[in-house]
């Protein structure tokens, strides 16, 4: 019986894994160049960590289960809550701001579709301890630089969730209204506001979502302090960041407090958002002090579908041992010490079949380890140019190094 992989998951073959590693390494390098350091949290957490943040409704969207002791656990659906739980428990006395980044798999029970899986990967950062515009601008700029370096064609939208919360401050079901705005469900929002006798606010929300400058937004809704988002925009403009102000971004989740941003990539159809983030306060909810933070998460699988990255393939040599496996292994070890991958036949193939296999794995060199090895010599063939010559064993390091 053949067992299929679970629905909503993926297998990755070597070529794709090498490409994904190249993407991951580029993301890491850029984050570390900003002073961010990697952290890791467990794959499963107490279910309460996520229901405290997002409400009981999230249980329907995640993999929740009881362990053998009857404790309610969940596979992590995202990384922000686990990182903040870690901060409260282990990092609260460390000098601030803290700059953390992570790369890990997450799990959600949802309908699989293009670029969206039940097991997926996130790359993200959290800057913990500052609520200044400079912090927000740094996090946005970091996400921008990563997608630019990956040559993703995308647009960046920046808003301020506090503006919409101010507009909706007298709405009884404000959080539900914010989620409807996040989904751009204008019909649902109209019905909610009409039921509360505040349908006039729909026009304000729609006009703000179309405003492209602080000046326009201020004319539509003057009863808000725009200085913070103005400063963020000023910093981004000075760095040459291409973006548009979008005061219709709601981000759906209740814990966002200030500047929010989203990035939308070309080539992904309806599921085009590849990055989202903003400023938030979660530490107090998890038993810590009220600490401001800003972060983002990049949907790694979606970015991998549309980005352009150069994969540096390591050189590979196949060692032809003429039936003497021990001699072939000795030669292979010398080649590996020179920094080149060495493959030794373990199938008992003859020379012709070993060379055929070398072509099938796209090897760069064939190293013939015959009896001449006993006098310190091997024959090396460049499988790209066809050039072949005898090389002293002690010179292999120089040849391949």
C-alpha positions as CSV (number, residue, x, y, z in Angstrom):
1,X,0.0,0.0,0.0
2,X,1.3,3.4,-1.0
3,X,0.9,6.1,1.7
4,X,0.3,9.6,0.4
5,X,1.4,12.7,2.2
6,X,-1.2,14.5,4.3
7,X,-3.4,17.0,2.5
8,X,-2.1,20.6,2.7
9,X,1.6,19.6,3.1
10,X,4.5,19.4,0.7
11,X,7.6,17.4,-0.1
12,X,10.8,19.2,-1.2
13,X,13.3,17.5,-3.5
14,X,17.0,18.4,-3.5
15,X,16.9,21.2,-6.2
16,X,14.0,22.9,-4.5
17,X,15.6,22.6,-1.0
18,X,18.8,24.2,-2.3
19,X,16.8,27.1,-3.7
20,X,14.8,27.4,-0.4
21,X,18.1,27.4,1.6
22,X,19.5,30.2,-0.7
23,X,16.4,32.3,0.0
24,X,16.5,31.5,3.8
25,X,20.2,32.4,3.9
26,X,19.7,35.7,2.2
27,X,16.9,36.6,4.6
28,X,19.2,35.7,7.6
29,X,22.1,37.8,6.3
30,X,20.0,40.9,5.8
31,X,18.3,40.5,9.3
32,X,21.7,40.0,10.9
33,X,23.1,43.1,9.1
34,X,20.5,45.1,11.1
35,X,21.7,43.6,14.4
36,X,18.9,41.0,14.7
37,X,19.7,37.7,16.4
38,X,18.0,34.4,15.8
39,X,15.7,32.8,18.4
40,X,13.7,29.6,18.4
41,X,10.6,28.4,20.3
42,X,8.9,25.0,20.7
43,X,6.8,23.6,17.8
44,X,3.9,23.2,20.2
45,X,2.7,25.5,23.0
46,X,-0.1,25.7,25.5
47,X,-3.4,26.4,23.6
48,X,-4.1,29.3,26.0
49,X,-1.2,31.2,24.5
50,X,-3.1,31.6,21.2
51,X,-6.7,31.9,22.6
52,X,-5.5,34.7,25.0
53,X,-4.3,36.6,21.9
54,X,-6.9,35.8,19.3
55,X,-9.9,34.5,21.2
56,X,-11.5,31.0,21.4
57,X,-12.6,31.2,17.7
58,X,-9.0,30.4,16.6
59,X,-9.3,26.9,17.9
60,X,-11.3,26.0,14.7
61,X,-8.3,27.2,12.6
62,X,-5.4,25.5,14.3
63,X,-4.2,22.0,15.3
64,X,-5.2,21.8,18.9
65,X,-5.0,18.6,20.9
66,X,-4.7,17.1,24.4
67,X,-1.5,15.3,25.5
68,X,-1.4,12.2,27.6
69,X,-1.8,14.2,30.7
70,X,-4.9,16.0,29.5
71,X,-3.2,19.4,28.9
72,X,-4.5,21.5,26.0
73,X,-1.7,22.1,23.5
74,X,-1.5,23.4,20.0
75,X,0.9,23.3,17.1
76,X,2.0,27.0,16.7
77,X,0.0,28.8,14.0
78,X,2.4,31.8,14.1
79,X,5.5,32.9,15.9
80,X,4.8,36.3,17.4
81,X,3.0,35.0,20.5
82,X,5.6,32.3,21.2
83,X,8.4,34.9,20.9
84,X,6.6,37.3,23.3
85,X,6.0,34.4,25.7
86,X,9.7,33.7,25.6
87,X,10.4,37.4,26.2
88,X,8.2,37.6,29.3
89,X,9.6,34.4,30.8
90,X,13.3,34.7,29.9
91,X,14.3,38.1,28.4
92,X,12.4,40.8,30.3
93,X,15.6,42.1,32.1
94,X,17.7,42.2,29.0
95,X,18.8,45.6,27.6
96,X,16.3,47.1,25.2
97,X,15.5,47.3,22.4
98,X,15.8,43.6,21.7
99,X,16.1,42.6,18.1
100,X,15.1,39.0,17.4
101,X,14.5,37.1,14.2
102,X,13.1,33.6,13.5
103,X,12.6,31.1,10.8
104,X,10.3,28.1,11.5
105,X,7.4,26.0,10.4
106,X,3.8,26.8,11.5
107,X,0.5,24.9,11.2
108,X,-3.0,26.0,10.5
109,X,-6.1,23.9,9.7
110,X,-7.4,25.7,6.7
111,X,-8.3,25.1,3.1
112,X,-5.1,24.5,1.1
113,X,-4.7,26.7,-2.0
114,X,-1.9,28.1,-4.1
115,X,0.9,29.3,-1.9
116,X,-1.1,28.5,1.2
117,X,-0.5,25.2,3.1
118,X,-1.5,23.6,6.4
119,X,2.2,23.4,7.2
120,X,4.0,26.5,6.1
121,X,7.1,28.5,7.0
122,X,7.5,32.0,8.3
123,X,10.5,34.3,8.5
124,X,10.0,37.2,10.8
125,X,11.4,39.7,13.3
126,X,10.4,41.4,16.5
127,X,11.9,44.6,17.8
128,X,10.9,44.7,21.5
129,X,11.0,47.7,23.8
130,X,10.4,50.9,21.7
131,X,7.3,52.6,20.5
132,X,9.1,55.4,18.6
133,X,8.5,56.0,14.8
134,X,12.2,55.1,14.2
135,X,11.4,51.5,15.4
136,X,8.5,51.1,13.1
137,X,10.4,52.6,10.2
138,X,13.4,50.2,10.8
139,X,11.2,47.1,10.8
140,X,9.3,48.2,7.6
141,X,12.7,49.0,5.9
142,X,14.1,45.6,6.9
143,X,11.1,43.7,5.3
144,X,11.4,46.0,2.3
145,X,15.1,45.3,1.8
146,X,14.6,41.5,2.1
147,X,11.9,41.4,-0.7
148,X,13.9,43.8,-2.8
149,X,17.0,41.6,-2.5
150,X,14.9,38.6,-3.6
151,X,13.7,40.6,-6.6
152,X,10.1,40.1,-5.7
153,X,7.7,42.5,-7.6
154,X,5.6,43.9,-4.8
155,X,3.8,47.0,-3.4
156,X,4.1,48.2,0.2
157,X,1.1,49.7,2.0
158,X,1.6,51.5,5.3
159,X,-1.2,52.7,7.6
160,X,-2.1,53.3,11.2
161,X,-4.6,51.0,12.9
162,X,-5.3,53.6,15.6
163,X,-7.0,55.8,13.1
164,X,-9.7,53.2,12.3
165,X,-10.1,52.4,16.0
166,X,-10.7,56.1,16.6
167,X,-13.3,56.3,13.9
168,X,-15.1,53.2,15.3
169,X,-14.6,54.1,19.0
170,X,-18.4,54.3,19.6
171,X,-19.2,51.1,17.8
172,X,-20.2,48.3,20.2
173,X,-18.7,45.5,18.0
174,X,-15.6,47.4,17.1
175,X,-13.3,44.4,17.0
176,X,-15.7,42.6,14.6
177,X,-15.9,45.8,12.5
178,X,-12.1,45.8,12.3
179,X,-12.0,42.2,11.1
180,X,-14.6,43.1,8.4
181,X,-12.4,46.0,7.3
182,X,-9.4,43.7,7.2
183,X,-11.3,41.4,4.8
184,X,-12.6,44.3,2.8
185,X,-16.1,43.0,3.5
186,X,-17.9,46.4,3.0
187,X,-21.3,44.7,2.8
188,X,-20.9,43.1,6.2
189,X,-19.5,46.3,7.7
190,X,-22.5,48.3,6.3
191,X,-24.9,45.8,8.0
192,X,-23.1,46.0,11.3
193,X,-23.0,49.8,11.4
194,X,-26.6,50.0,10.2
195,X,-27.7,47.7,13.1
196,X,-26.0,50.1,15.5
197,X,-27.3,53.3,13.9
198,X,-23.9,54.4,12.8
199,X,-24.0,53.8,9.1
200,X,-22.5,57.3,8.4
201,X,-19.2,55.9,9.6
202,X,-19.0,53.6,6.5
203,X,-18.4,56.6,4.2
204,X,-15.6,57.8,6.6
205,X,-13.9,54.3,6.5
206,X,-14.2,54.0,2.7
207,X,-12.8,57.5,2.1
208,X,-9.9,56.9,4.5
209,X,-9.1,53.6,2.7
210,X,-8.7,55.6,-0.5
211,X,-6.7,58.5,0.9
212,X,-3.1,58.5,-0.3
213,X,-1.6,61.2,2.0
214,X,-1.8,62.4,5.5
215,X,-3.3,65.6,4.3
216,X,-6.2,63.8,2.6
217,X,-6.8,61.7,5.7
218,X,-6.7,64.7,8.0
219,X,-9.4,66.5,5.8
220,X,-11.6,63.4,6.0
221,X,-11.1,62.8,9.7
222,X,-9.3,65.6,11.6
223,X,-9.9,64.1,15.1
224,X,-6.6,62.1,15.2
225,X,-2.9,62.7,15.9
226,X,-1.1,61.8,12.6
227,X,2.3,62.9,13.8
228,X,3.6,59.3,14.4
229,X,2.7,58.0,10.9
230,X,4.0,61.2,9.4
231,X,7.4,60.7,10.9
232,X,7.5,57.0,9.8
233,X,6.6,58.1,6.2
234,X,9.3,60.8,6.4
235,X,12.0,58.3,7.4
236,X,10.9,55.8,4.7
237,X,11.0,58.4,2.0
238,X,14.5,59.5,3.1
239,X,15.6,55.9,2.6
240,X,14.2,55.7,-0.9
241,X,11.5,53.2,0.1
242,X,8.6,53.0,-2.4
243,X,5.3,52.8,-0.6
244,X,1.8,54.2,-0.4
245,X,-0.1,55.2,2.6
246,X,-3.2,53.1,3.1
247,X,-5.4,54.0,6.0
248,X,-7.7,51.1,5.2
249,X,-5.3,48.5,6.7
250,X,-6.9,46.9,9.8
251,X,-4.7,43.8,10.2
252,X,-7.7,41.9,11.8
253,X,-5.9,41.0,15.0
254,X,-6.9,43.0,18.1
255,X,-3.4,43.4,19.6
256,X,-2.1,45.8,16.9
257,X,-1.9,49.4,18.3
258,X,-0.2,51.7,15.8
259,X,1.5,51.7,12.5
260,X,0.7,48.6,10.4
261,X,1.9,47.5,7.0
262,X,1.3,44.9,4.3
263,X,3.2,43.8,1.2
264,X,1.5,42.4,-1.9
265,X,3.4,40.5,-4.5
266,X,2.6,40.0,-8.2
267,X,2.1,36.5,-9.5
268,X,0.1,34.9,-6.6
269,X,-3.5,35.7,-7.7
270,X,-5.9,36.4,-4.9
271,X,-3.5,35.2,-2.1
272,X,-1.0,38.0,-2.9
273,X,0.0,39.2,0.6
274,X,3.5,38.0,1.4
275,X,4.3,40.1,4.4
276,X,2.4,41.8,7.2
277,X,3.2,43.4,10.5
278,X,3.1,46.5,12.7
279,X,3.3,47.7,16.2
280,X,1.6,45.9,19.0
281,X,1.5,45.2,22.8
282,X,1.3,41.6,23.9
283,X,3.7,41.2,26.8
284,X,1.2,42.4,29.4
285,X,-1.4,39.9,28.1
286,X,1.1,37.1,28.9
287,X,1.9,38.3,32.4
288,X,4.7,40.7,31.7
289,X,4.9,44.5,31.8
290,X,3.3,46.6,29.1
291,X,6.1,46.7,26.5
292,X,5.7,48.1,23.0
293,X,7.0,46.0,20.1
294,X,7.0,46.1,16.3
295,X,7.4,43.1,14.0
296,X,6.6,41.4,10.8
297,X,6.2,37.9,9.3
298,X,7.0,36.9,5.8
299,X,5.1,34.0,4.2
300,X,8.2,32.1,3.1
301,X,6.4,29.6,0.8
302,X,4.6,32.4,-1.1
303,X,7.8,34.3,-1.5
304,X,9.6,31.2,-2.7
305,X,7.1,30.9,-5.5
306,X,7.7,34.4,-7.0
307,X,11.2,35.5,-6.0
308,X,14.4,35.3,-8.0
309,X,17.5,34.0,-6.3
310,X,20.8,32.7,-7.4
311,X,21.6,29.2,-6.1
312,X,25.3,28.5,-5.6
313,X,25.7,24.9,-6.3
314,X,28.7,23.3,-4.7
315,X,31.3,21.5,-6.9
316,X,30.9,17.7,-7.0
317,X,33.5,15.1,-7.9
318,X,32.8,11.4,-8.4
319,X,35.6,9.1,-7.5
320,X,36.1,6.1,-9.8
321,X,37.8,3.4,-7.7
322,X,38.2,0.5,-10.1
323,X,36.7,-1.9,-7.7
324,X,38.9,-0.8,-4.7
325,X,36.4,0.9,-2.4
326,X,38.9,1.5,0.4
327,X,41.2,3.4,-2.0
328,X,38.3,5.4,-3.4
329,X,37.3,6.4,0.1
330,X,40.8,7.6,0.9
331,X,40.8,9.8,-2.2
332,X,37.3,11.0,-1.5
333,X,38.3,12.2,1.9
334,X,41.2,14.2,0.5
335,X,38.8,15.9,-2.0
336,X,36.3,16.7,0.8
337,X,39.0,18.3,2.9
338,X,39.7,20.5,-0.2
339,X,36.0,21.7,0.1
340,X,34.5,19.7,-2.8
341,X,31.8,17.1,-2.4
342,X,33.0,13.7,-3.3
343,X,30.8,10.8,-4.3
344,X,32.0,7.2,-4.1
345,X,30.3,4.3,-5.9
346,X,28.4,1.9,-3.5
347,X,26.6,-0.1,-6.2
348,X,29.5,-2.2,-7.6
349,X,29.3,-0.4,-11.0
350,X,32.0,-0.7,-13.7
351,X,33.9,2.4,-14.8
352,X,31.5,3.1,-17.8
353,X,28.4,3.0,-15.5
354,X,30.1,5.2,-12.9
355,X,30.8,7.9,-15.5
356,X,27.2,7.6,-16.7
357,X,26.1,8.2,-13.1
358,X,28.4,11.2,-12.9
359,X,26.6,12.7,-15.8
360,X,23.2,12.0,-14.3
361,X,24.1,13.9,-11.1
362,X,25.7,16.7,-13.0
363,X,29.1,16.1,-11.4
364,X,31.9,18.6,-12.2
365,X,34.9,16.2,-12.0
366,X,35.7,12.5,-12.3
367,X,38.8,11.5,-10.2
368,X,40.2,8.1,-11.2
369,X,41.8,6.5,-8.2
370,X,43.7,3.6,-9.8
371,X,46.9,1.8,-8.8
372,X,48.8,5.0,-9.5
373,X,47.4,6.3,-6.2
374,X,50.0,4.1,-4.5
375,X,52.7,6.3,-6.0
376,X,50.8,9.5,-5.0
377,X,49.0,10.3,-8.3
378,X,45.4,10.3,-9.5
379,X,43.9,11.3,-12.9
380,X,41.3,14.1,-12.8
381,X,38.9,14.8,-15.6
382,X,37.0,18.1,-15.9
383,X,33.6,16.9,-17.0
384,X,32.7,20.4,-18.2
385,X,35.7,21.0,-20.5
386,X,36.7,17.4,-21.1
387,X,40.3,18.2,-20.1
388,X,42.1,15.3,-18.3
389,X,45.4,15.2,-16.5
390,X,47.4,13.5,-13.9
391,X,47.6,15.3,-10.5
392,X,49.7,14.6,-7.5
393,X,47.6,13.7,-4.5
394,X,49.1,16.5,-2.4
395,X,48.1,19.0,-5.1
396,X,44.4,18.1,-5.0
397,X,43.8,20.6,-2.3
398,X,45.3,23.3,-4.5
399,X,43.3,22.1,-7.6
400,X,39.9,22.1,-5.8
401,X,40.6,24.8,-3.2
